[in-house]
Amino acid sequence: MSFIDVLNIPEARELVDQIEELIGEDETELVRIRTNLIQELKRMTGYEYIL
């Protein structure tokens, strides 16, 4: 699945938006949340979001 395909799925697009909001954060809790969102995106779509 391509990134474009992922963005066409509303639930996946929401995850991507949340991940992108947390890019650059260093706080441990926010990094954990971002990591969990990336894992959820992979489970949902098979797409591996790489920072």
Backbone hydrogen bonds in HBPLUS format (Angstrom, degrees):
<---DONOR---> <-ACCEPTOR-->    atom                        ^
c    i                          cat <-CA-CA->   ^        H-A-AA   ^      H-
h    n   atom  resd res      DA  || num        DHA   H-A  angle D-A-AA Bond
n    s   type  num  typ     dist DA aas  dist angle  dist       angle   num
A0006-VAL N   A0002-SER O   3.04 MM   4  6.43 155.4  2.10 149.1 155.8     1
A0007-LEU N   A0003-PHE O   2.97 MM   4  6.26 158.7  2.02 150.0 155.2     2
A0008-ASN N   A0004-ILE O   3.16 MM   4  6.42 127.8  2.45 140.0 153.1     3
A0008-ASN N   A0005-ASP O   3.15 MM   3  5.20 139.8  2.32  97.7 109.2     4
A0009-ILE N   A0006-VAL O   3.07 MM   3  5.56 166.2  2.09 116.6 120.9     5
A0012-ALA N   A0009-ILE O   3.02 MM   3  5.29 115.8  2.45 107.5 123.3     6
A0013-ARG N   A0009-ILE O   2.78 MM   4  5.95 161.0  1.82 164.8 171.4     7
A0014-GLU N   A0010-PRO O   3.05 MM   4  6.24 150.5  2.14 143.7 150.6     8
A0015-LEU N   A0011-GLU O   3.26 MM   4  6.58 150.9  2.35 138.0 144.9     9
A0016-VAL N   A0012-ALA O   2.93 MM   4  6.28 160.2  1.97 154.5 159.8    10
A0017-ASP N   A0013-ARG O   2.92 MM   4  6.16 158.9  1.96 149.2 154.8    11
A0018-GLN N   A0014-GLU O   3.04 MM   4  6.30 155.8  2.10 145.4 151.5    12
A0019-ILE N   A0015-LEU O   2.85 MM   4  6.11 159.1  1.89 153.4 159.6    13
A0020-GLU N   A0016-VAL O   2.89 MM   4  6.09 166.2  1.91 155.0 158.2    14
A0021-GLU N   A0017-ASP O   3.06 MM   4  6.27 140.7  2.22 140.1 150.2    15
A0022-LEU N   A0019-ILE O   2.98 MM   3  5.29 136.9  2.17 104.4 116.6    16
A0023-ILE N   A0020-GLU O   3.40 MM   3  5.17 159.8  2.45  95.6 101.4    17
A0025-GLU N   A0022-LEU O   3.15 MM   3  5.58 161.9  2.18 132.0 132.8    18
A0030-LEU N   A0027-GLU O   3.03 MM   3  5.43 116.3  2.46 108.3 123.5    19
A0031-VAL N   A0027-GLU O   2.95 MM   4  6.20 156.6  2.01 159.7 167.4    20
A0032-ARG N   A0028-THR O   2.98 MM   4  6.21 155.5  2.04 149.7 156.2    21
A0033-ILE N   A0029-GLU O   2.99 MM   4  6.27 157.8  2.04 146.2 152.0    22
A0034-ARG N   A0030-LEU O   2.90 MM   4  6.11 163.4  1.93 147.5 152.2    23
A0035-THR N   A0031-VAL O   2.89 MM   4  6.09 159.5  1.93 148.6 154.3    24
A0036-ASN N   A0032-ARG O   2.93 MM   4  6.18 157.4  1.98 149.3 155.3    25
A0037-LEU N   A0033-ILE O   2.93 MM   4  6.21 153.1  2.00 150.7 158.3    26
A0038-ILE N   A0034-ARG O   2.96 MM   4  6.24 156.2  2.01 151.1 157.4    27
A0039-GLN N   A0035-THR O   2.99 MM   4  6.26 156.3  2.05 147.9 154.3    28
A0040-GLU N   A0036-ASN O   2.92 MM   4  6.14 154.1  1.99 145.9 153.1    29
A0041-LEU N   A0037-LEU O   2.92 MM   4  6.16 156.3  1.97 148.6 154.7    30
A0042-LYS N   A0038-ILE O   3.06 MM   4  6.32 155.0  2.12 145.3 151.6    31
A0043-ARG N   A0039-GLN O   2.96 MM   4  6.25 157.9  2.00 149.1 155.1    32
A0044-MET N   A0040-GLU O   2.89 MM   4  6.05 156.9  1.95 149.7 156.3    33
A0045-THR N   A0041-LEU O   2.89 MM   4  5.96 162.0  1.92 152.4 156.6    34
A0046-GLY N   A0042-LYS O   2.67 MM   4  4.44 138.6  1.83 121.1 133.4    35
